[in-house]
Amino acid sequence: MAVLLYAIRCLAEGDQHALRGMNFGPDEVAALRDINLADLYRAGSLQAHCLDIRLNRDVYWPMLAHLRRERETEEVQRDLIQADAPLEMMRSLFGVGSREYTRLRRLLTSDPAIGRPPEPDEATSHALWRAWSDRTNEDPTAHLAPEDYLALCEETGASMRAVWNLTQRWAEYGDLSHEAEKPVGDISGRGRVSR
């Protein structure tokens, strides 16, 4: 039933290539036009079937790998939204637009962010700086993965918005984290970093 329904859909969409790939010739396509939903149910109850279904492993495994990556990406997006990731972050990491961002926030029952998030205290800023520096030590120009932002939040206790804002500032200022001495004073990016 499912394959015949798919064939009917291909016919309706004019996908002749897919129909030929399933071995539907002109006569079979013409007969397919006359099949209705009741016929599909009747075909499902028959003991015999007219299909020869085979698995194409060359397509199957890459398809499953793609589906797994998509599922993992959606899970990370969900985790970021639940951690109050800002729109700018979701747009930069995943290309999420404002409409999709709002939909995800509503779906995940996240309260809307009102006003500017408070800057983290000095101890949290220092902890975030060290954690960010550790991740960017090998290549200061490398972008963090979405999972890295979640880990920075968890490690430092900083809000997701603070993690995003501060790491973006630090990345913009250049190779600050890779100097010999540790930062002292204001590392929030609002003032000058003194060494």
Secondary structure, DSSP 8 states (H G I E B T S, - for coil): -HHHHHHHHHHHHT-HHHHHHTT--HHHHHHHTT--HHHHHHHHH-S---------HHHHHHHHHHHHHHHHHHHHHHHHHHTT--HHHHHHHH---HHHHHHHHHHTT-----S------HHHHHHHHHHHHHHHSS-TT----HHHHHHHHHHH---HHHHHHHHHHHHHH-SGGGSSS--BS--SSSS--B-
